[in-house]
Every structure is written in C-alpha cells, then in structure tokens.
C-alpha cells in the first residue's frame, strides 16, 4: 500500500516490566461513573445510564512525564481513572464474557480543559476541545490481567504536590467494569488496542505550572506527571 506521505507512528503505551508495548487503537472514556463526582458536577447519578466520549489514540503519554500546560484554557483539571485495555474484539459482549476480552489494566489521568467543557455544555456543543487535546491522556505502564488481583475493588487516589485530592475505591463505580464495557460494546465494535478510561471519583480540581501530580490504583499501578510551561 502506498500513502501520500509517511503515516504517523503507531500510538502505544508501555507495559510494566517489558520492552514490548501495547498498541493503542482508540480511547473511550466513561463520563460521571462515580456517584460523588456526578453530584459535584451537578448531576443525578441514580438516573443516568453510562455515556461515553473519546480521545485520539495519540493523546496518550507515558508516565512519568512532563506535560506542557495546554493552550486555550485557564482551568486545567485532573481526573484520575482506572484504565482497561482490550485485547480481544467483539460487539454486544455479554457481561459474563467481558473478562475474556480484557488484556489488562492501568491507571491514567483524563486531563480536562474545564472552562472549555463548561462553555461547550452551556452551548450544547461536543466536548472534544475540552477532552481530546494533545497529551491529554497520561498513563502509567499497563499490567496484564493475569497479574491483577481485582478490577472490582481497590483504592484509587490522586495528589497534587503531595496533597491528596481524590481518594475513593473502584468498588464505588456506578457501572462496574463488566457492565460499562458490555454497554459500550452495544454501540461500538471493540477491537484489540482499545483503551477504556472508566471514570473519575470526586475531588477533581485545577492544576498549574510546576504542579506535580501523583496517583494510582492499588494493585495495578501508580503514575507521576509534572505540568510544565506551555510549549
């Protein structure tokens, strides 16, 4: 096959304790999947089915890392998330079969230009400019499913400059991993290389230049990133 110009490099994520990398096809994100976070965003978590948005594959960045403060925003927010890596494709996946489609898991941050998101919500526009910008998905190395004790419980946390801001348990997910991946597969045929960011707990907030973000999911991984001046 001949292209008009050289294709971009394959987006990928590191794999823990391995020189092999996980190729990223798409990044799906679950919105408002922790009740306390839904409430802090002014929504009723008891009445909303899961909804999804996307980030481009090349938004992913290996942690530890330094990320330049993005353009067009004065309100950059952190959102710590459990990340599920799909290793086997499928559509209309039954909840009982979801684990057969999971390659592994990791931890990532859904960086959000909150002021642009608020403007988009107010005007009834898509969230793309708020969520899908360059370097907006920093992630720790992925861990194979065989090395993970549980995707149903475990502390999820984030700190900024050593001060804890988000602290919950993945057991608090409104729609657990089996449920929301099954629901996602009803709308999109999942494929190997897809990543699913499963939602963030309460405590999201702004970060600024020089801030150091640390976080993790117990039993899966930790990450560290710094906010640098704009590039």
LUMPA-80875 format. One record per atom (N, C-alpha, C, CB): residue in one letter; z, y, x. Coordinates in pm, whole numbers, padded with zeros to 5 digits, always signed. Glycine has a CB too. Layout:
AZYX ...
// end
This chain:
X+00000-00119+00085 X+00000+00000+00000 X+00000+00124+00088 X+00123+00001-00096 X-00084+00221+00054 X-00094+00345+00130 X-00039+00460+00049 X-00239+00372+00170 X+00042+00544+00113 X+00102+00660+00046 X+00043+00789+00102 X+00255+00660+00062 X+00054+00896+00023 X+00004+01026+00066 X+00083+01079+00186 X+00010+01126-00049 X+00208+01040+00197 X+00292+01075+00311 X+00398+00966+00324 X+00358+01217+00295 X+00471+00965+00434 X+00569+00860+00458 X+00679+00866+00353 X+00628+00872+00598 X+00713+00753+00289 X+00822+00752+00191 X+00955+00786+00259 X+00831+00614+00123 X+01049+00842+00183 X+01179+00872+00240 X+01254+00744+00275 X+01263+00958+00143 X+01351+00752+00364 X+01430+00634+00398 X+01503+00579+00274 X+01532+00667+00509 X+01526+00450+00274 X+01600+00386+00165 X+01744+00435+00165 X+01595+00232+00178 X+01790+00491+00052 X+01931+00530+00040 X+02017+00404+00044 X+01956+00609-00093 X+02132+00414+00111 X+02217+00297+00126 X+02361+00336+00147 X+02169+00211+00242 X+02450+00238+00131 X+02594+00256+00152 X+02641+00152+00253 X+02673+00245+00018 X+02736+00190+00336 X+02794+00096+00431 X+02867-00016+00358 X+02889+00168+00528 X+02874-00130+00424 X+02953-00244+00376 X+03066-00265+00474 X+02864-00374+00360 X+03186-00282+00424 X+03304-00295+00509 X+03289-00412+00606 X+03430-00313+00423 X+03324-00387+00731 X+03326-00490+00835 X+03191-00560+00854 X+03431-00594+00801 X+03083-00484+00838 X+02950-00542+00850 X+02852-00437+00902 X+02902-00598+00715 X+02751-00482+00974 X+02643-00392+01015 X+02533-00387+00910 X+02585-00437+01150 X+02542-00476+00811 X+02446-00479+00700 X+02483-00369+00602 X+02445-00619+00629 X+02382-00309+00538 X+02407-00201+00443 X+02360-00242+00303 X+02336-00073+00488 X+02418-00177+00203 X+02384-00204+00063 X+02279-00103+00018 X+02512-00196-00029 X+02157-00146-00016 X+02053-00052-00060 X+02083+00001-00200 X+01914-00119-00057 X+02075+00131-00215 X+02108+00194-00344 X+01980+00221-00423 X+02187+00326-00323 X+01977+00172-00546 X+01861+00194-00633 X+01884+00312-00727 X+01831+00067-00715 X+01995+00308-00801 X+02031+00416-00893 X+02182+00430-00893 X+01977+00388-01038 X+02230+00547-00934 X+02373+00569-00950 X+02399+00611-01094 X+02427+00676-00850 X+02472+00527-01168 X+02515+00559-01304 X+02661+00603-01299 X+02496+00438-01399 X+02696+00697-01384 X+02835+00746-01392 X+02882+00739-01537 X+02847+00892-01336 X+03005+00692-01556 X+03064+00685-01690 X+03146+00811-01712 X+03152+00557-01707 X+03121+00882-01820 X+03193+01005-01849 X+03320+00980-01928 X+03105+01100-01925 X+03425+01054-01892 X+03552+01056-01966 X+03600+00915-02001 X+03537+01138-02092 X+03629+00834-01898 X+03668+00695-01920 X+03817+00670-01896 X+03587+00605-01830 X+03893+00777-01876 X+04040+00769-01873 X+04091+00864-01981 X+04098+00805-01731 X+04185+00817-02065 X+04229+00896-02179 X+04286+01031-02138 X+04333+00819-02258 X+04370+01033-02034 X+04433+01159-01993 X+04329+01259-01944 X+04537+01133-01884 X+04226+01209-01873 X+04121+01300-01827 X+04039+01351-01944 X+04029+01229-01725 X+04009+01265-02041 X+03935+01310-02159 X+04011+01423-02229 X+03912+01192-02258 X+04143+01408-02237 X+04224+01512-02303 X+04224+01641-02221 X+04369+01463-02324 X+04230+01629-02087 X+04231+01751-02007 X+04097+01824-02014 X+04266+01719-01861 X+03991+01750-02052 X+03861+01812-02071 X+03837+01852-02216 X+03752+01717-02025 X+03941+01840-02299 X+03934+01887-02437 X+03869+01793-02534 X+03863+02014-02441 X+03867+01662-02502 X+03803+01564-02589 X+03904+01462-02640 X+03689+01494-02516 X+03865+01389-02746 X+03950+01286-02805 X+03904+01150-02754 X+03946+01292-02960 X+03982+01085-02666 X+03936+00960-02606 X+03935+00843-02703 X+04022+00926-02490 X+04000+00857-02816 X+04009+00746-02910 X+03888+00736-03002 X+04134+00760-02994 X+03797+00831-02994 X+03685+00834-03088 X+03549+00831-03020 X+03695+00956-03175 X+03546+00834-02888 X+03418+00842-02818 X+03380+00709-02756 X+03422+00949-02710 X+03262+00656-02788 X+03212+00541-02711 X+03175+00588-02571 X+03087+00475-02782 X+03161+00498-02474 X+03127+00542-02339 X+02989+00608-02335 X+03132+00423-02242 X+02976+00711-02253 X+02845+00772-02232 X+02821+00780-02082 X+02835+00913-02299 X+02695+00797-02045 X+02657+00785-01905 X+02568+00902-01862 X+02585+00652-01880 X+02578+00936-01735 X+02483+01027-01672 X+02448+00967-01536 X+02542+01174-01658 X+02357+01029-01464 X+02311+00969-01339 X+02314+01070-01224 X+02170+00915-01355 X+02316+01015-01104 X+02295+01090-00981 X+02178+01024-00908 X+02426+01094-00892 X+02104+01099-00827 X+01997+01035-00749 X+02058+00945-00642 X+01905+01141-00684 X+01986+00842-00604 X+02036+00749-00503 X+02072+00820-00374 X+01932+00641-00475 X+01993+00920-00335 X+02018+00985-00207 X+02129+01090-00212 X+01892+01049-00157 X+02203+01096-00325 X+02324+01179-00330 X+02439+01112-00257 X+02364+01208-00475 X+02424+00983-00226 X+02532+00907-00163 X+02548+00948-00016 X+02506+00757-00174 X+02673+00955+00028 X+02706+00989+00166 X+02817+00895+00212 X+02749+01140+00178 X+02801+00837+00331 X+02905+00751+00387 X+03029+00831+00425 X+02851+00676+00508 X+03146+00779+00389 X+03273+00837+00434 X+03330+00751+00546 X+03374+00849+00316 X+03402+00812+00641 X+03442+00953+00645 X+03323+01044+00672 X+03549+00974+00751 X+03332+01167+00619 X+03219+01259+00631 X+03266+01402+00614 X+03110+01225+00527 X+03178+01494+00649 X+03196+01637+00622 X+03078+01681+00536 X+03205+01721+00755 X+03108+01747+00426 X+03005+01786+00330 X+03001+01938+00318 X+03030+01721+00192 X+02884+01998+00333 X+02877+02144+00317 X+02904+02185+00172 X+02741+02196+00362 X+02977+02293+00155 X+03001+02346+00020 X+02866+02373-00045 X+03089+02476+00024 X+02841+02317-00164 X+02707+02326-00223 X+02675+02465-00277 X+02694+02224-00335 X+02547+02495-00290 X+02505+02625-00343 X+02526+02635-00494 X+02359+02651-00310 X+02518+02754-00546 X+02517+02787-00689 X+02650+02765-00760 X+02412+02705-00757 X+02757+02742-00686 X+02885+02718-00751 X+02997+02793-00680 X+02917+02569-00756 X+03099+02828-00757 X+03224+02881-00704 X+03341+02798-00755 X+03241+03029-00743 X+03310+02679-00807 X+03415+02595-00867 X+03380+02447-00847 X+03432+02627-01020 X+03386+02402-00721 X+03354+02264-00687 X+03477+02176-00710 X+03307+02253-00540 X+03460+02071-00792 X+03573+01985-00829 X+03558+01845-00772 X+03587+01977-00979 X+03673+01781-00745 X+03681+01642-00704 X+03706+01552-00824 X+03791+01622-00599 X+03646+01431-00822 X+03672+01328-00923 X+03669+01192-00853 X+03567+01334-01042 X+03783+01132-00828 X+03791+01003-00761 X+03751+00891-00858 X+03933+00979-00705 X+03677+00791-00810 X+03629+00687-00901 X+03619+00550-00833 X+03493+00726-00957 X+03647+00446-00910 X+03612+00310-00872 X+03461+00296-00887 X+03689+00204-00960 X+03396+00238-00785 X+03251+00221-00787 X+03219+00072-00792 X+03184+00288-00662 X+03133+00033-00886 X+03089-00106-00898 X+02947-00118-00846 X+03098-00154-01046 X+02924-00217-00759 X+02792-00241-00701 X+02729-00363-00768 X+02802-00261-00547 X+02611-00344-00824 X+02540-00451-00895 X+02455-00531-00796 X+02451-00392-01009 X+02469-00663-00804 X+02393-00750-00714 X+02294-00840-00784 X+02487-00834-00635 X+02303-00845-00917 X+02212-00928-00996 X+02173-00850-01121 X+02278-01066-01035 X+02045-00837-01144 X+01997-00756-01255 X+02011-00825-01389 X+01854-00721-01234 X+01985-00746-01494 X+01988-00803-01627 X+02000-00697-01734 X+02101-00899-01639 X+01958-00734-01855 X+01971-00648-01972 X+02053-00721-02078 X+01831-00608-02028 X+02120-00641-02163 X+02202-00698-02271 X+02298-00805-02218 X+02111-00759-02380 X+02367-00768-02112 X+02460-00861-02047 X+02586-00876-02133 X+02497-00813-01905 X+02623-00999-02161 X+02747-01023-02236 X+02868-00990-02147 X+02753-01171-02286 X+02974-00943-02210 X+03095-00909-02134 X+03143-01027-02050 X+03206-00864-02228 X+03134-01147-02104 X+03182-01266-02034 X+03099-01295-01909 X+03178-01386-02126 X+02979-01238-01901 X+02889-01266-01788 X+02882-01153-01686 X+02751-01294-01840 X+02950-01041-01714 X+02937-00923-01628 X+02973-00952-01483 X+03024-00811-01681 X+03080-01026-01459 X+03124-01050-01322 X+03018-01123-01240 X+03253-01131-01322 X+02932-01199-01305 X+02824-01269-01234 X+02719-01172-01179 X+02756-01370-01327 X+02718-01050-01232 X+02619-00951-01192 X+02672-00852-01088 X+02569-00876-01313 X+02801-00861-01057 X+02864-00766-00966 X+02862-00819-00823 X+03009-00737-01010 X+02808-00739-00731 X+02809-00775-00589 X+02943-00743-00525 X+02696-00703-00514 X+02998-00628-00561 X+03123-00585-00501 X+03167-00452-00559 X+03110-00574-00349 X+03254-00382-00487 X+03308-00256-00538 X+03348-00166-00422 X+03428-00281-00632 X+03372-00042-00454 X+03416+00055-00354 X+03485+00171-00422 X+03297+00106-00271 X+03501+00278-00349 X+03563+00399-00403 X+03477+00517-00364 X+03709+00416-00351 X+03458+00609-00458 X+03375+00726-00432 X+03430+00848-00502 X+03233+00701-00476 X+03372+00962-00471 X+03408+01088-00535 X+03284+01145-00604 X+03466+01189-00432 X+03298+01172-00732 X+03194+01241-00808 X+03219+01390-00793 X+03193+01197-00960 X+03158+01452-00692 X+03171+01597-00676 X+03095+01667-00788 X+03118+01643-00537 X+03157+01770-00844 X+03104+01834-00965 X+03108+01986-00952 X+03183+01789-01089 X+02996+02049-00978 X+02994+02195-00985 X+03039+02233-01126 X+02850+02255-00952 X+03172+02249-01140 X+03232+02259-01273 X+03185+02382-01349 X+03383+02262-01261 X+03162+02493-01281 X+03115+02612-01351 X+02976+02590-01409 X+03115+02733-01256 X+02890+02518-01336 X+02757+02488-01389 X+02766+02388-01504 X+02666+02433-01279 X+02861+02295-01496 X+02880+02199-01605 X+02926+02271-01731 X+02981+02090-01566 X+03021+02365-01716 X+03071+02439-01832 X+02960+02520-01896 X+03186+02531-01790 X+02875+02580-01814 X+02762+02657-01867 X+02664+02566-01941 X+02689+02731-01754 X+02638+02447-01884 X+02546+02353-01948 X+02601+02306-02082 X+02521+02231-01856 X+02731+02276-02086 X+02792+02234-02212 X+02780+02344-02318 X+02941+02198-02190 X+02809+02466-02277 X+02805+02579-02370 X+02666+02599-02428 X+02850+02706-02299 X+02563+02574-02347 X+02425+02597-02391 X+02356+02471-02440 X+02345+02657-02278 X+02429+02359-02443 X+02371+02234-02491 X+02264+02178-02399 X+02314+02254-02627 X+02281+02201-02269 X+02182+02156-02172 X+02233+02034-02096 X+02148+02270-02074 X+02143+01960-02026 X+02186+01845-01946 X+02280+01888-01833 X+02064+01773-01888 X+02351+01790-01778 X+02449+01815-01672 X+02390+01803-01532 X+02564+01719-01686 X+02259+01779-01518 X+02202+01745-01389 X+02243+01841-01277 X+02052+01742-01400 X+02233+01971-01299 X+02261+02067-01193 X+02408+02066-01154 X+02220+02208-01238 X+02494+02019-01244 X+02637+02012-01216 X+02677+01886-01143 X+02715+02023-01343 X+02600+01778-01161 X+02641+01646-01113 X+02548+01585-01008 X+02651+01552-01228 X+02419+01619-01011 X+02320+01543-00934 X+02267+01619-00814 X+02206+01504-01023 X+02353+01694-00747 X+02308+01774-00633 X+02323+01696-00502 X+02385+01907-00626 X+02274+01753-00393 X+02280+01688-00262 X+02424+01658-00223 X+02214+01776-00155 X+02447+01540-00166 X+02578+01500-00111 X+02688+01491-00217 X+02620+01597-00002 X+02650+01471-00342 X+02750+01475-00450 X+02817+01342-00477 X+02686+01523-00575 X+02786+01238-00396 X+02846+01107-00418 X+02896+01046-00287 X+02746+01012-00484 X+02995+01108-00222 X+03052+01048-00101 X+03125+00918-00135 X+03149+01147-00031 X+03106+00814-00052 X+03163+00683-00081 X+03216+00615+00044 X+03060+00594-00147 X+03322+00539+00025 X+03374+00451+00129 X+03286+00326+00137 X+03522+00413+00101 X+03297+00249+00243 X+03221+00124+00251 X+03252+00031+00134 X+03250+00053+00383 X+03148-00037+00086 X+03165-00131-00024 X+03228-00261+00026 X+03030-00159-00092 X+03297-00328-00065 X+03365-00454-00035 X+03307-00563-00124 X+03520-00440-00057 X+03268-00678-00069 X+03216-00787-00153 X+03319-00833-00256 X+03174-00905-00065 X+03269-00877-00370 X+03357-00918-00479 X+03452-01029-00435 X+03274-00965-00598 X+03407-01118-00347 X+03491-01229-00304 X+03616-01184-00230 X+03411-01322-00217 X+03615-01061-00177 X+03728-01009-00102 X+03817-00918-00186 X+03679-00934+00019 X+03787-00906-00316 X+03861-00816-00405 X+03950-00897-00497 X+03764-00727-00487 X+04077-00859-00502 X+04173-00932-00586 X+04154-00903-00733 X+04315-00896-00546 X+04129-00775-00768 X+04120-00739-00909 X+04034-00615-00930 X+04259-00715-00967 X+03955-00618-01037 X+03884-00499-01085 X+03944-00452-01216 X+03733-00528-01102 X+04061-00506-01249 X+04126-00473-01376 X+04252-00391-01358 X+04159-00600-01451 X+04309-00393-01239 X+04430-00314-01215 X+04440-00278-01068 X+04555-00391-01260 X+04511-00170-01041 X+04526-00120-00905 X+04531+00031-00906 X+04411-00170-00815 X+04616+00088-00823 X+04632+00233-00817 X+04503+00299-00771 X+04748+00270-00722 X+04467+00409-00838 X+04357+00495-00798 X+04415+00634-00777 X+04241+00496-00904 X+04383+00696-00664 X+04451+00821-00629 X+04361+00911-00545 X+04581+00793-00554 X+04393+01039-00545 X+04324+01137-00461 X+04422+01246-00422 X+04201+01196-00534 X+04412+01291-00297 X+04495+01401-00247 X+04407+01503-00179 X+04603+01349-00149 X+04448+01629-00184 X+04380+01737-00114 X+04479+01798-00016 X+04324+01845-00214 X+04445+01794+00112 X+04534+01842+00218 X+04672+01778+00209 X+04546+01995+00211 X+04674+01648+00173 X+04798+01573+00168 X+04875+01585+00037 X+04885+01616+00277 X+04830+01669-00053 X+04898+01688-00182 X+04827+01604-00289 X+04901+01839-00223 X+04900+01510-00350 X+04840+01422-00450 X+04803+01500-00575 X+04937+01307-00485 X+04681+01480-00619 X+04633+01547-00741 X+04599+01448-00851 X+04512+01633-00709 X+04539+01336-00815 X+04504+01234-00913 X+04579+01106-00877 X+04349+01209-00917 X+04644+01046-00976 X+04725+00928-00950 X+04734+00847-01078 X+04866+00966-00897 X+04666+00734-01083 X+04662+00653-01206 X+04640+00508-01166 X+04549+00702-01303 X+04599+00427-01262 X+04569+00286-01237 X+04439+00254-01308 X+04685+00192-01287 X+04353+00172-01244 X+04227+00138-01310 X+04250+00057-01438 X+04137+00061-01215 X+04372+00007-01457 X+04406-00057-01584 X+04403+00043-01699 X+04545-00121-01575 X+04405+00174-01666 X+04403+00279-01767 X+04263+00312-01816 X+04467+00404-01713 X+04161+00248-01763 X+04024+00272-01811 X+04017+00249-01962 X+03923+00181-01737 X+03956+00342-02035 X+03936+00324-02180 X+03843+00205-02203 X+03877+00453-02245 X+03731+00205-02132 X+03634+00095-02137 X+03639+00027-02001 X+03488+00146-02171 X+03689-00096-01995 X+03706-00161-01866 X+03571-00199-01806 X+03795-00285-01880 X+03575-00254-01685 X+03451-00282-01612 X+03357-00373-01691 X+03483-00346-01478 X+03410-00480-01746 X+03325-00572-01823 X+03263-00500-01943 X+03406-00693-01871 X+03342-00419-02011 X+03295-00354-02134 X+03187-00251-02105 X+03411-00289-02207 X+03215-00158-02013 X+03117-00048-01999 X+02990-00093-01928 X+03180+00068-01923 X+02997-00192-01841 X+02874-00241-01780 X+02791-00318-01882 X+02906-00331-01659 X+02856-00393-01969 X+02783-00460-02077 X+02714-00358-02166 X+02879-00548-02160 X+02786-00252-02201 X+02729-00147-02287 X+02614-00076-02216 X+02837-00045-02328 X+02631-00044-02087 X+02525+00020-02010 X+02399-00066-02009 X+02571+00047-01866 X+02416-00198-01996 X+02300-00288-01988 X+02225-00301-02119 X+02345-00425-01944 X+02282-00250-02227 X+02211-00249-02355 X+02107-00136-02360 X+02310-00234-02471 X+02128-00035-02276 X+02037+00080-02275 X+01941+00078-02156 X+02117+00209-02273 X+01986+00018-02044 X+01907+00016-01921 X+01912-00124-01863 X+01960+00121-01819 X+01801-00172-01817 X+01800-00299-01745 X+01856-00275-01605 X+01655-00360-01737 X+01972-00332-01578 X+02034-00314-01448 X+01961-00397-01343 X+02183-00352-01453 X+01969-00351-01218 X+01897-00418-01109 X+01984-00418-00984 X+01761-00348-01081 X+01961-00513-00893 X+02034-00512-00767 X+02019-00377-00698 X+01984-00625-00675 X+02129-00327-00647 X+02128-00196-00583 X+02181-00084-00671 X+01991-00163-00539 X+02197-00109-00799 X+02255-00008-00887 X+02404+00006-00858 X+02231-00043-01036 X+02452+00130-00860 X+02595+00159-00848 X+02643+00221-00978 X+02623+00254-00727 X+02764+00186-01018 X+02824+00241-01139 X+02956+00306-01102 X+02844+00132-01249 X+02963+00437-01115 X+03089+00510-01095 X+03161+00511-01229 X+03064+00657-01041 X+03281+00458-01232 X+03343+00414-01358 X+03429+00519-01429 X+03425+00296-01332 X+03430+00642-01381 X+03509+00745-01446 X+03629+00785-01362 X+03555+00698-01583 X+03685+00902-01391 X+03793+00957-01310 X+03918+00980-01393 X+03749+01088-01245 X+04037+00960-01335 X+04161+00989-01407 X+04190+01139-01412 X+04278+00915-01342 X+04295+01176-01481 X+04335+01316-01493 X+04373+01373-01357 X+04452+01330-01591 X+04370+01506-01350 X+04411+01575-01228 X+04298+01633-01148 X+04487+01483-01144 X+04177+01636-01205 X+04064+01694-01133 X+04092+01842-01105 X+03932+01678-01213 X+04034+01891-00996 X+04058+02030-00961 X+03964+02077-00854 X+04200+02050-00918 X+03974+02205-00822 X+03881+02269-00728 X+03919+02241-00583 X+03877+02418-00753 X+03817+02239-00498 X+03835+02231-00353 X+03757+02344-00288 X+03790+02092-00299 X+03803+02383-00169 X+03738+02493-00099 X+03711+02461+00045 X+03822+02616-00109 X+03663+02558+00118 X+03625+02539+00258 X+03744+02491+00339 X+03570+02669+00317 X+03720+02389+00420 X+03823+02335+00507 X+03914+02234+00443 X+03903+02444+00559 X+03906+02217+00313 X+03992+02119+00246 X+03957+01977+00290 X+03981+02133+00093 X+04061+01896+00306 X+04045+01755+00341 X+04084+01671+00221 X+04130+01718+00466 X+03989+01592+00173 X+04010+01507+00055 X+04029+01364+00102 X+03890+01518-00046 X+04136+01302+00058 X+04159+01159+00084 X+04182+01091-00050 X+04280+01136+00181 X+04151+00963-00057 X+04170+00892-00183 X+04142+00745-00166 X+04082+00950-00291 X+04164+00671-00273 X+04136+00528-00265 X+04168+00454-00392 X+04213+00469-00153 X+04135+00327-00390 X+04173+00233-00495 X+04241+00117-00424 X+04048+00185-00582 X+04365+00089-00459 X+04441-00015-00391 X+04367-00149-00397 X+04579-00028-00452 X+04362-00217-00283 X+04298-00346-00276 X+04148-00340-00258 X+04329-00422-00396 X+04092-00217-00255 X+03946-00203-00242 X+03907-00114-00126 X+03887-00148-00371 X+03965+00004-00114 X+03928+00089-00003 X+03984+00228-00013 X+03781+00096+00007 X+03965+00305+00094 X+04006+00444+00099 X+03893+00527+00157 X+04137+00462+00182 X+03899+00658+00134 X+03797+00747+00189 X+03859+00877+00236 X+03688+00775+00085 X+03781+00950+00315 X+03822+01081+00363 X+03699+01168+00381 X+03900+01070+00496 X+03706+01291+00330 X+03596+01384+00349 X+03649+01525+00361 X+03496+01374+00233 X+03575+01607+00430 X+03611+01747+00452 X+03502+01836+00394 X+03630+01776+00604 X+03544+01949+00336 X+03448+02045+00283 X+03418+02149+00390 X+03502+02114+00153 X+03295+02149+00437 X+03251+02241+00543 X+03188+02368+00483 X+03150+02170+00635 X+03166+02469+00565 X+03092+02586+00518 X+02953+02546+00471 X+03083+02693+00629 X+02890+02629+00388 X+02755+02598+00341 X+02660+02579+00458 X+02703+02709+00248 X+02563+02486+00439 X+02466+02459+00545 X+02363+02570+00559 X+02397+02329+00518 
// end
